Amino acid sequence: MTDMSELEWLRAEPEDGEELESYLEVAAGPDGMIYMRETSDPDNVVVTTQAKWEAFLLGIKAGEFDDFAEEPPGTGG
């Protein structure tokens, strides 16, 4: 099992410099797996394969998840 303290965690931060309560962090493990966690709960780590991570990134770039970022109707967004 990979030691989480040895991973190099990369954090996605907003471009506008806004401070958030929690950030998503991602790390590539020496075992070839991809590790994800939120800074607000760093002990809760999600693990996936490199192939699934790459497919997820391609989906983001293709706009497959854009509807998740939209404001729900009636919320003023």
PDB file of N, CA, C and O in Angstrom:
ATOM      1  N   MET A   1       0.847  -1.193   0.000  1.00  0.00           N
ATOM      2  CA  MET A   1       0.000   0.000   0.000  1.00  0.00           C
ATOM      3  C   MET A   1       0.886   1.248   0.000  1.00  0.00           C
ATOM      4  O   MET A   1       1.934   1.278   0.644  1.00  0.00           O
ATOM      5  N   THR A   2       0.460   2.242  -0.709  1.00  0.00           N
ATOM      6  CA  THR A   2       1.219   3.485  -0.830  1.00  0.00           C
ATOM      7  C   THR A   2       1.081   4.328   0.433  1.00  0.00           C
ATOM      8  O   THR A   2      -0.014   4.470   0.978  1.00  0.00           O
ATOM      9  N   ASP A   3       2.190   4.881   0.889  1.00  0.00           N
ATOM     10  CA  ASP A   3       2.203   5.777   2.041  1.00  0.00           C
ATOM     11  C   ASP A   3       1.766   7.165   1.567  1.00  0.00           C
ATOM     12  O   ASP A   3       2.476   7.809   0.795  1.00  0.00           O
ATOM     13  N   MET A   4       0.607   7.623   2.025  1.00  0.00           N
ATOM     14  CA  MET A   4       0.044   8.896   1.573  1.00  0.00           C
ATOM     15  C   MET A   4       0.952  10.088   1.877  1.00  0.00           C
ATOM     16  O   MET A   4       0.929  11.086   1.157  1.00  0.00           O
ATOM     17  N   SER A   5       1.744   9.987   2.929  1.00  0.00           N
ATOM     18  CA  SER A   5       2.618  11.111   3.287  1.00  0.00           C
ATOM     19  C   SER A   5       3.785  11.252   2.306  1.00  0.00           C
ATOM     20  O   SER A   5       4.431  12.299   2.264  1.00  0.00           O
ATOM     21  N   GLU A   6       4.060  10.217   1.523  1.00  0.00           N
ATOM     22  CA  GLU A   6       5.151  10.270   0.561  1.00  0.00           C
ATOM     23  C   GLU A   6       4.716  10.759  -0.818  1.00  0.00           C
ATOM     24  O   GLU A   6       5.555  10.983  -1.691  1.00  0.00           O
ATOM     25  N   LEU A   7       3.411  10.923  -1.016  1.00  0.00           N
ATOM     26  CA  LEU A   7       2.913  11.375  -2.312  1.00  0.00           C
ATOM     27  C   LEU A   7       3.115  12.878  -2.483  1.00  0.00           C
ATOM     28  O   LEU A   7       3.087  13.631  -1.510  1.00  0.00           O
ATOM     29  N   GLU A   8       3.317  13.301  -3.711  1.00  0.00           N
ATOM     30  CA  GLU A   8       3.405  14.730  -4.029  1.00  0.00           C
ATOM     31  C   GLU A   8       2.027  15.183  -4.501  1.00  0.00           C
ATOM     32  O   GLU A   8       1.644  14.970  -5.651  1.00  0.00           O
ATOM     33  N   TRP A   9       1.297  15.807  -3.592  1.00  0.00           N
ATOM     34  CA  TRP A   9      -0.078  16.226  -3.867  1.00  0.00           C
ATOM     35  C   TRP A   9      -0.081  17.534  -4.644  1.00  0.00           C
ATOM     36  O   TRP A   9       0.597  18.491  -4.274  1.00  0.00           O
ATOM     37  N   LEU A  10      -0.858  17.563  -5.734  1.00  0.00           N
ATOM     38  CA  LEU A  10      -1.039  18.769  -6.537  1.00  0.00           C
ATOM     39  C   LEU A  10      -2.428  19.308  -6.264  1.00  0.00           C
ATOM     40  O   LEU A  10      -3.402  18.556  -6.221  1.00  0.00           O
ATOM     41  N   ARG A  11      -2.512  20.615  -6.079  1.00  0.00           N
ATOM     42  CA  ARG A  11      -3.780  21.240  -5.713  1.00  0.00           C
ATOM     43  C   ARG A  11      -4.264  22.150  -6.837  1.00  0.00           C
ATOM     44  O   ARG A  11      -3.500  22.950  -7.377  1.00  0.00           O
ATOM     45  N   ALA A  12      -5.545  22.016  -7.179  1.00  0.00           N
ATOM     46  CA  ALA A  12      -6.178  22.913  -8.145  1.00  0.00           C
ATOM     47  C   ALA A  12      -6.739  24.105  -7.371  1.00  0.00           C
ATOM     48  O   ALA A  12      -7.606  23.952  -6.511  1.00  0.00           O
ATOM     49  N   GLU A  13      -6.234  25.281  -7.689  1.00  0.00           N
ATOM     50  CA  GLU A  13      -6.705  26.490  -7.020  1.00  0.00           C
ATOM     51  C   GLU A  13      -7.395  27.393  -8.034  1.00  0.00           C
ATOM     52  O   GLU A  13      -7.018  27.404  -9.206  1.00  0.00           O
ATOM     53  N   PRO A  14      -8.401  28.152  -7.603  1.00  0.00           N
ATOM     54  CA  PRO A  14      -9.124  29.035  -8.519  1.00  0.00           C
ATOM     55  C   PRO A  14      -8.201  30.098  -9.114  1.00  0.00           C
ATOM     56  O   PRO A  14      -7.303  30.607  -8.443  1.00  0.00           O
ATOM     57  N   GLU A  15      -8.441  30.419 -10.383  1.00  0.00           N
ATOM     58  CA  GLU A  15      -7.629  31.422 -11.064  1.00  0.00           C
ATOM     59  C   GLU A  15      -7.805  32.809 -10.470  1.00  0.00           C
ATOM     60  O   GLU A  15      -6.882  33.621 -10.514  1.00  0.00           O
ATOM     61  N   ASP A  16      -8.980  33.092  -9.914  1.00  0.00           N
ATOM     62  CA  ASP A  16      -9.246  34.438  -9.402  1.00  0.00           C
ATOM     63  C   ASP A  16      -8.661  34.669  -8.010  1.00  0.00           C
ATOM     64  O   ASP A  16      -8.823  35.751  -7.445  1.00  0.00           O
ATOM     65  N   GLY A  17      -7.986  33.670  -7.454  1.00  0.00           N
ATOM     66  CA  GLY A  17      -7.351  33.830  -6.149  1.00  0.00           C
ATOM     67  C   GLY A  17      -8.303  33.707  -4.977  1.00  0.00           C
ATOM     68  O   GLY A  17      -7.904  33.912  -3.830  1.00  0.00           O
ATOM     69  N   GLU A  18      -9.566  33.372  -5.249  1.00  0.00           N
ATOM     70  CA  GLU A  18     -10.558  33.220  -4.184  1.00  0.00           C
ATOM     71  C   GLU A  18     -10.153  32.080  -3.257  1.00  0.00           C
ATOM     72  O   GLU A  18      -9.773  31.003  -3.716  1.00  0.00           O
ATOM     73  N   GLU A  19     -10.234  32.318  -1.968  1.00  0.00           N
ATOM     74  CA  GLU A  19      -9.931  31.276  -0.981  1.00  0.00           C
ATOM     75  C   GLU A  19     -11.165  30.415  -0.763  1.00  0.00           C
ATOM     76  O   GLU A  19     -12.256  30.933  -0.526  1.00  0.00           O
ATOM     77  N   LEU A  20     -10.991  29.114  -0.843  1.00  0.00           N
ATOM     78  CA  LEU A  20     -12.081  28.168  -0.628  1.00  0.00           C
ATOM     79  C   LEU A  20     -11.847  27.400   0.663  1.00  0.00           C
ATOM     80  O   LEU A  20     -10.729  27.355   1.177  1.00  0.00           O
ATOM     81  N   GLU A  21     -12.911  26.796   1.182  1.00  0.00           N
ATOM     82  CA  GLU A  21     -12.781  25.984   2.393  1.00  0.00           C
ATOM     83  C   GLU A  21     -12.032  24.694   2.112  1.00  0.00           C
ATOM     84  O   GLU A  21     -11.317  24.180   2.971  1.00  0.00           O
ATOM     85  N   SER A  22     -12.200  24.175   0.904  1.00  0.00           N
ATOM     86  CA  SER A  22     -11.625  22.879   0.570  1.00  0.00           C
ATOM     87  C   SER A  22     -11.136  22.891  -0.874  1.00  0.00           C
ATOM     88  O   SER A  22     -11.742  23.512  -1.746  1.00  0.00           O
ATOM     89  N   TYR A  23     -10.049  22.208  -1.103  1.00  0.00           N
ATOM     90  CA  TYR A  23      -9.484  22.083  -2.441  1.00  0.00           C
ATOM     91  C   TYR A  23      -9.350  20.612  -2.785  1.00  0.00           C
ATOM     92  O   TYR A  23      -9.190  19.771  -1.900  1.00  0.00           O
ATOM     93  N   LEU A  24      -9.416  20.300  -4.075  1.00  0.00           N
ATOM     94  CA  LEU A  24      -9.156  18.957  -4.550  1.00  0.00           C
ATOM     95  C   LEU A  24      -7.653  18.814  -4.761  1.00  0.00           C
ATOM     96  O   LEU A  24      -7.015  19.683  -5.355  1.00  0.00           O
ATOM     97  N   GLU A  25      -7.095  17.711  -4.269  1.00  0.00           N
ATOM     98  CA  GLU A  25      -5.692  17.414  -4.471  1.00  0.00           C
ATOM     99  C   GLU A  25      -5.578  16.062  -5.174  1.00  0.00           C
ATOM    100  O   GLU A  25      -6.351  15.143  -4.903  1.00  0.00           O
ATOM    101  N   VAL A  26      -4.608  15.954  -6.075  1.00  0.00           N
ATOM    102  CA  VAL A  26      -4.387  14.741  -6.852  1.00  0.00           C
ATOM    103  C   VAL A  26      -2.918  14.386  -6.783  1.00  0.00           C
ATOM    104  O   VAL A  26      -2.059  15.268  -6.790  1.00  0.00           O
ATOM    105  N   ALA A  27      -2.623  13.097  -6.717  1.00  0.00           N
ATOM    106  CA  ALA A  27      -1.233  12.629  -6.700  1.00  0.00           C
ATOM    107  C   ALA A  27      -1.130  11.332  -7.502  1.00  0.00           C
ATOM    108  O   ALA A  27      -2.035  10.497  -7.485  1.00  0.00           O
ATOM    109  N   ALA A  28      -0.013  11.185  -8.200  1.00  0.00           N
ATOM    110  CA  ALA A  28       0.286   9.934  -8.908  1.00  0.00           C
ATOM    111  C   ALA A  28       1.178   9.104  -8.007  1.00  0.00           C
ATOM    112  O   ALA A  28       2.240   9.560  -7.583  1.00  0.00           O
ATOM    113  N   GLY A  29       0.752   7.893  -7.716  1.00  0.00           N
ATOM    114  CA  GLY A  29       1.513   7.027  -6.820  1.00  0.00           C
ATOM    115  C   GLY A  29       2.580   6.228  -7.541  1.00  0.00           C
ATOM    116  O   GLY A  29       2.509   6.046  -8.757  1.00  0.00           O
ATOM    117  N   PRO A  30       3.567   5.750  -6.802  1.00  0.00           N
ATOM    118  CA  PRO A  30       4.619   4.935  -7.388  1.00  0.00           C
ATOM    119  C   PRO A  30       4.096   3.592  -7.920  1.00  0.00           C
ATOM    120  O   PRO A  30       4.781   2.899  -8.672  1.00  0.00           O
ATOM    121  N   ASP A  31       2.879   3.245  -7.516  1.00  0.00           N
ATOM    122  CA  ASP A  31       2.250   2.007  -7.959  1.00  0.00           C
ATOM    123  C   ASP A  31       1.446   2.191  -9.247  1.00  0.00           C
ATOM    124  O   ASP A  31       0.788   1.258  -9.708  1.00  0.00           O
ATOM    125  N   GLY A  32       1.500   3.406  -9.832  1.00  0.00           N
ATOM    126  CA  GLY A  32       0.777   3.681 -11.066  1.00  0.00           C
ATOM    127  C   GLY A  32      -0.666   4.097 -10.865  1.00  0.00           C
ATOM    128  O   GLY A  32      -1.376   4.349 -11.839  1.00  0.00           O
ATOM    129  N   MET A  33      -1.111   4.172  -9.628  1.00  0.00           N
ATOM    130  CA  MET A  33      -2.486   4.570  -9.328  1.00  0.00           C
ATOM    131  C   MET A  33      -2.561   6.082  -9.136  1.00  0.00           C
ATOM    132  O   MET A  33      -1.555   6.737  -8.861  1.00  0.00           O
ATOM    133  N   ILE A  34      -3.777   6.627  -9.286  1.00  0.00           N
ATOM    134  CA  ILE A  34      -4.035   8.048  -9.076  1.00  0.00           C
ATOM    135  C   ILE A  34      -4.828   8.184  -7.776  1.00  0.00           C
ATOM    136  O   ILE A  34      -5.818   7.484  -7.563  1.00  0.00           O
ATOM    137  N   TYR A  35      -4.382   9.086  -6.920  1.00  0.00           N
ATOM    138  CA  TYR A  35      -4.989   9.315  -5.606  1.00  0.00           C
ATOM    139  C   TYR A  35      -5.608  10.708  -5.578  1.00  0.00           C
ATOM    140  O   TYR A  35      -5.001  11.675  -6.038  1.00  0.00           O
ATOM    141  N   MET A  36      -6.823  10.801  -5.032  1.00  0.00           N
ATOM    142  CA  MET A  36      -7.524  12.077  -4.929  1.00  0.00           C
ATOM    143  C   MET A  36      -8.053  12.245  -3.514  1.00  0.00           C
ATOM    144  O   MET A  36      -8.458  11.282  -2.863  1.00  0.00           O
ATOM    145  N   ARG A  37      -8.038  13.493  -3.054  1.00  0.00           N
ATOM    146  CA  ARG A  37      -8.596  13.802  -1.736  1.00  0.00           C
ATOM    147  C   ARG A  37      -8.987  15.270  -1.697  1.00  0.00           C
ATOM    148  O   ARG A  37      -8.582  16.063  -2.547  1.00  0.00           O
ATOM    149  N   GLU A  38      -9.788  15.614  -0.685  1.00  0.00           N
ATOM    150  CA  GLU A  38     -10.121  17.005  -0.418  1.00  0.00           C
ATOM    151  C   GLU A  38      -9.304  17.454   0.786  1.00  0.00           C
ATOM    152  O   GLU A  38      -9.081  16.684   1.720  1.00  0.00           O
ATOM    153  N   THR A  39      -8.861  18.705   0.757  1.00  0.00           N
ATOM    154  CA  THR A  39      -8.053  19.200   1.867  1.00  0.00           C
ATOM    155  C   THR A  39      -8.831  19.238   3.169  1.00  0.00           C
ATOM    156  O   THR A  39      -8.235  19.196   4.245  1.00  0.00           O
ATOM    157  N   SER A  40     -10.150  19.316   3.091  1.00  0.00           N
ATOM    158  CA  SER A  40     -10.961  19.349   4.310  1.00  0.00           C
ATOM    159  C   SER A  40     -11.071  17.974   4.974  1.00  0.00           C
ATOM    160  O   SER A  40     -11.462  17.880   6.138  1.00  0.00           O
ATOM    161  N   ASP A  41     -10.731  16.908   4.243  1.00  0.00           N
ATOM    162  CA  ASP A  41     -10.805  15.544   4.769  1.00  0.00           C
ATOM    163  C   ASP A  41      -9.673  14.713   4.157  1.00  0.00           C
ATOM    164  O   ASP A  41      -9.939  13.783   3.396  1.00  0.00           O
ATOM    165  N   PRO A  42      -8.422  15.034   4.476  1.00  0.00           N
ATOM    166  CA  PRO A  42      -7.287  14.403   3.799  1.00  0.00           C
ATOM    167  C   PRO A  42      -7.114  12.909   4.071  1.00  0.00           C
ATOM    168  O   PRO A  42      -6.374  12.240   3.351  1.00  0.00           O
ATOM    169  N   ASP A  43      -7.776  12.378   5.086  1.00  0.00           N
ATOM    170  CA  ASP A  43      -7.666  10.952   5.360  1.00  0.00           C
ATOM    171  C   ASP A  43      -8.596  10.109   4.482  1.00  0.00           C
ATOM    172  O   ASP A  43      -8.447   8.890   4.406  1.00  0.00           O
ATOM    173  N   ASN A  44      -9.546  10.761   3.827  1.00  0.00           N
ATOM    174  CA  ASN A  44     -10.483  10.083   2.934  1.00  0.00           C
ATOM    175  C   ASN A  44      -9.938  10.200   1.507  1.00  0.00           C
ATOM    176  O   ASN A  44     -10.108  11.232   0.859  1.00  0.00           O
ATOM    177  N   VAL A  45      -9.288   9.150   1.025  1.00  0.00           N
ATOM    178  CA  VAL A  45      -8.603   9.169  -0.269  1.00  0.00           C
ATOM    179  C   VAL A  45      -9.311   8.227  -1.234  1.00  0.00           C
ATOM    180  O   VAL A  45      -9.631   7.089  -0.892  1.00  0.00           O
ATOM    181  N   VAL A  46      -9.547   8.719  -2.440  1.00  0.00           N
ATOM    182  CA  VAL A  46     -10.133   7.922  -3.516  1.00  0.00           C
ATOM    183  C   VAL A  46      -9.001   7.504  -4.443  1.00  0.00           C
ATOM    184  O   VAL A  46      -8.138   8.316  -4.778  1.00  0.00           O
ATOM    185  N   VAL A  47      -9.000   6.247  -4.856  1.00  0.00           N
ATOM    186  CA  VAL A  47      -7.938   5.714  -5.705  1.00  0.00           C
ATOM    187  C   VAL A  47      -8.548   5.227  -7.015  1.00  0.00           C
ATOM    188  O   VAL A  47      -9.600   4.587  -7.017  1.00  0.00           O
ATOM    189  N   THR A  48      -7.881   5.534  -8.130  1.00  0.00           N
ATOM    190  CA  THR A  48      -8.338   5.068  -9.436  1.00  0.00           C
ATOM    191  C   THR A  48      -7.132   4.713 -10.296  1.00  0.00           C
ATOM    192  O   THR A  48      -5.990   4.979  -9.924  1.00  0.00           O
ATOM    193  N   THR A  49      -7.397   4.120 -11.433  1.00  0.00           N
ATOM    194  CA  THR A  49      -6.309   3.747 -12.333  1.00  0.00           C
ATOM    195  C   THR A  49      -5.929   4.928 -13.222  1.00  0.00           C
ATOM    196  O   THR A  49      -6.696   5.879 -13.371  1.00  0.00           O
ATOM    197  N   GLN A  50      -4.758   4.857 -13.799  1.00  0.00           N
ATOM    198  CA  GLN A  50      -4.292   5.888 -14.730  1.00  0.00           C
ATOM    199  C   GLN A  50      -5.231   5.977 -15.936  1.00  0.00           C
ATOM    200  O   GLN A  50      -5.545   7.075 -16.395  1.00  0.00           O
ATOM    201  N   ALA A  51      -5.676   4.837 -16.445  1.00  0.00           N
ATOM    202  CA  ALA A  51      -6.566   4.831 -17.616  1.00  0.00           C
ATOM    203  C   ALA A  51      -7.902   5.519 -17.311  1.00  0.00           C
ATOM    204  O   ALA A  51      -8.402   6.292 -18.129  1.00  0.00           O
ATOM    205  N   LYS A  52      -8.474   5.242 -16.146  1.00  0.00           N
ATOM    206  CA  LYS A  52      -9.745   5.881 -15.776  1.00  0.00           C
ATOM    207  C   LYS A  52      -9.561   7.376 -15.552  1.00  0.00           C
ATOM    208  O   LYS A  52     -10.436   8.166 -15.907  1.00  0.00           O
ATOM    209  N   TRP A  53      -8.437   7.773 -14.969  1.00  0.00           N
ATOM    210  CA  TRP A  53      -8.145   9.193 -14.744  1.00  0.00           C
ATOM    211  C   TRP A  53      -8.030   9.915 -16.086  1.00  0.00           C
ATOM    212  O   TRP A  53      -8.585  11.000 -16.259  1.00  0.00           O
ATOM    213  N   GLU A  54      -7.313   9.314 -17.030  1.00  0.00           N
ATOM    214  CA  GLU A  54      -7.148   9.937 -18.347  1.00  0.00           C
ATOM    215  C   GLU A  54      -8.488  10.052 -19.070  1.00  0.00           C
ATOM    216  O   GLU A  54      -8.742  11.056 -19.735  1.00  0.00           O
ATOM    217  N   ALA A  55      -9.346   9.042 -18.950  1.00  0.00           N
ATOM    218  CA  ALA A  55     -10.681   9.106 -19.552  1.00  0.00           C
ATOM    219  C   ALA A  55     -11.507  10.220 -18.913  1.00  0.00           C
ATOM    220  O   ALA A  55     -12.231  10.930 -19.611  1.00  0.00           O
ATOM    221  N   PHE A  56     -11.405  10.378 -17.605  1.00  0.00           N
ATOM    222  CA  PHE A  56     -12.098  11.452 -16.893  1.00  0.00           C
ATOM    223  C   PHE A  56     -11.631  12.816 -17.389  1.00  0.00           C
ATOM    224  O   PHE A  56     -12.457  13.694 -17.641  1.00  0.00           O
ATOM    225  N   LEU A  57     -10.327  13.007 -17.533  1.00  0.00           N
ATOM    226  CA  LEU A  57      -9.796  14.281 -18.014  1.00  0.00           C
ATOM    227  C   LEU A  57     -10.260  14.574 -19.443  1.00  0.00           C
ATOM    228  O   LEU A  57     -10.593  15.715 -19.765  1.00  0.00           O
ATOM    229  N   LEU A  58     -10.281  13.561 -20.290  1.00  0.00           N
ATOM    230  CA  LEU A  58     -10.789  13.748 -21.655  1.00  0.00           C
ATOM    231  C   LEU A  58     -12.259  14.163 -21.626  1.00  0.00           C
ATOM    232  O   LEU A  58     -12.679  15.008 -22.416  1.00  0.00           O
ATOM    233  N   GLY A  59     -13.039  13.576 -20.727  1.00  0.00           N
ATOM    234  CA  GLY A  59     -14.443  13.941 -20.580  1.00  0.00           C
ATOM    235  C   GLY A  59     -14.617  15.380 -20.138  1.00  0.00           C
ATOM    236  O   GLY A  59     -15.510  16.076 -20.620  1.00  0.00           O
ATOM    237  N   ILE A  60     -13.770  15.831 -19.225  1.00  0.00           N
ATOM    238  CA  ILE A  60     -13.821  17.231 -18.782  1.00  0.00           C
ATOM    239  C   ILE A  60     -13.548  18.153 -19.956  1.00  0.00           C
ATOM    240  O   ILE A  60     -14.286  19.110 -20.190  1.00  0.00           O
ATOM    241  N   LYS A  61     -12.483  17.860 -20.695  1.00  0.00           N
ATOM    242  CA  LYS A  61     -12.105  18.695 -21.837  1.00  0.00           C
ATOM    243  C   LYS A  61     -13.171  18.705 -22.922  1.00  0.00           C
ATOM    244  O   LYS A  61     -13.310  19.694 -23.643  1.00  0.00           O
ATOM    245  N   ALA A  62     -13.923  17.619 -23.048  1.00  0.00           N
ATOM    246  CA  ALA A  62     -14.979  17.521 -24.055  1.00  0.00           C
ATOM    247  C   ALA A  62     -16.299  18.131 -23.576  1.00  0.00           C
ATOM    248  O   ALA A  62     -17.265  18.189 -24.337  1.00  0.00           O
ATOM    249  N   GLY A  63     -16.347  18.587 -22.316  1.00  0.00           N
ATOM    250  CA  GLY A  63     -17.554  19.220 -21.794  1.00  0.00           C
ATOM    251  C   GLY A  63     -18.603  18.257 -21.285  1.00  0.00           C
ATOM    252  O   GLY A  63     -19.750  18.655 -21.080  1.00  0.00           O
ATOM    253  N   GLU A  64     -18.244  16.996 -21.073  1.00  0.00           N
ATOM    254  CA  GLU A  64     -19.221  16.001 -20.635  1.00  0.00           C
ATOM    255  C   GLU A  64     -19.812  16.279 -19.263  1.00  0.00           C
ATOM    256  O   GLU A  64     -20.881  15.762 -18.940  1.00  0.00           O
ATOM    257  N   PHE A  65     -19.146  17.074 -18.460  1.00  0.00           N
ATOM    258  CA  PHE A  65     -19.609  17.318 -17.097  1.00  0.00           C
ATOM    259  C   PHE A  65     -20.062  18.759 -16.864  1.00  0.00           C
ATOM    260  O   PHE A  65     -20.293  19.164 -15.725  1.00  0.00           O
ATOM    261  N   ASP A  66     -20.186  19.525 -17.937  1.00  0.00           N
ATOM    262  CA  ASP A  66     -20.549  20.934 -17.807  1.00  0.00           C
ATOM    263  C   ASP A  66     -21.885  21.143 -17.110  1.00  0.00           C
ATOM    264  O   ASP A  66     -22.066  22.139 -16.409  1.00  0.00           O
ATOM    265  N   ASP A  67     -22.820  20.221 -17.292  1.00  0.00           N
ATOM    266  CA  ASP A  67     -24.133  20.386 -16.657  1.00  0.00           C
ATOM    267  C   ASP A  67     -24.049  20.312 -15.142  1.00  0.00           C
ATOM    268  O   ASP A  67     -24.939  20.822 -14.461  1.00  0.00           O
ATOM    269  N   PHE A  68     -23.015  19.697 -14.592  1.00  0.00           N
ATOM    270  CA  PHE A  68     -22.841  19.653 -13.141  1.00  0.00           C
ATOM    271  C   PHE A  68     -22.424  21.006 -12.579  1.00  0.00           C
ATOM    272  O   PHE A  68     -22.628  21.274 -11.396  1.00  0.00           O
ATOM    273  N   ALA A  69     -21.845  21.854 -13.413  1.00  0.00           N
ATOM    274  CA  ALA A  69     -21.353  23.151 -12.967  1.00  0.00           C
ATOM    275  C   ALA A  69     -22.396  24.246 -13.125  1.00  0.00           C
ATOM    276  O   ALA A  69     -22.183  25.364 -12.657  1.00  0.00           O
ATOM    277  N   GLU A  70     -23.511  23.953 -13.769  1.00  0.00           N
ATOM    278  CA  GLU A  70     -24.554  24.945 -13.986  1.00  0.00           C
ATOM    279  C   GLU A  70     -25.370  25.146 -12.711  1.00  0.00           C
ATOM    280  O   GLU A  70     -25.553  24.218 -11.923  1.00  0.00           O
ATOM    281  N   GLU A  71     -25.853  26.361 -12.523  1.00  0.00           N
ATOM    282  CA  GLU A  71     -26.728  26.661 -11.394  1.00  0.00           C
ATOM    283  C   GLU A  71     -28.091  25.999 -11.642  1.00  0.00           C
ATOM    284  O   GLU A  71     -28.612  26.067 -12.755  1.00  0.00           O
ATOM    285  N   PRO A  72     -28.667  25.363 -10.623  1.00  0.00           N
ATOM    286  CA  PRO A  72     -29.999  24.801 -10.782  1.00  0.00           C
ATOM    287  C   PRO A  72     -31.021  25.903 -11.073  1.00  0.00           C
ATOM    288  O   PRO A  72     -30.861  27.025 -10.594  1.00  0.00           O
ATOM    289  N   PRO A  73     -32.060  25.606 -11.843  1.00  0.00           N
ATOM    290  CA  PRO A  73     -33.094  26.619 -12.133  1.00  0.00           C
ATOM    291  C   PRO A  73     -33.688  27.180 -10.850  1.00  0.00           C
ATOM    292  O   PRO A  73     -33.931  26.449  -9.889  1.00  0.00           O
ATOM    293  N   GLY A  74     -33.917  28.484 -10.850  1.00  0.00           N
ATOM    294  CA  GLY A  74     -34.557  29.140  -9.713  1.00  0.00           C
ATOM    295  C   GLY A  74     -33.615  29.522  -8.586  1.00  0.00           C
ATOM    296  O   GLY A  74     -34.076  29.953  -7.529  1.00  0.00           O
ATOM    297  N   THR A  75     -32.299  29.379  -8.779  1.00  0.00           N
ATOM    298  CA  THR A  75     -31.364  29.755  -7.708  1.00  0.00           C
ATOM    299  C   THR A  75     -30.712  31.100  -7.954  1.00  0.00           C
ATOM    300  O   THR A  75     -29.862  31.545  -7.184  1.00  0.00           O
ATOM    301  N   GLY A  76     -31.123  31.746  -9.044  1.00  0.00           N
ATOM    302  CA  GLY A  76     -30.598  33.090  -9.293  1.00  0.00           C
ATOM    303  C   GLY A  76     -29.288  33.112 -10.032  1.00  0.00           C
ATOM    304  O   GLY A  76     -28.690  34.179 -10.170  1.00  0.00           O
ATOM    305  N   GLY A  77     -28.805  31.957 -10.525  1.00  0.00           N
ATOM    306  CA  GLY A  77     -27.511  31.877 -11.187  1.00  0.00           C
ATOM    307  C   GLY A  77     -27.526  32.103 -12.610  1.00  0.00           C
ATOM    308  O   GLY A  77     -26.479  32.056 -13.254  1.00  0.00           O
TER     309      GLY A  77
END
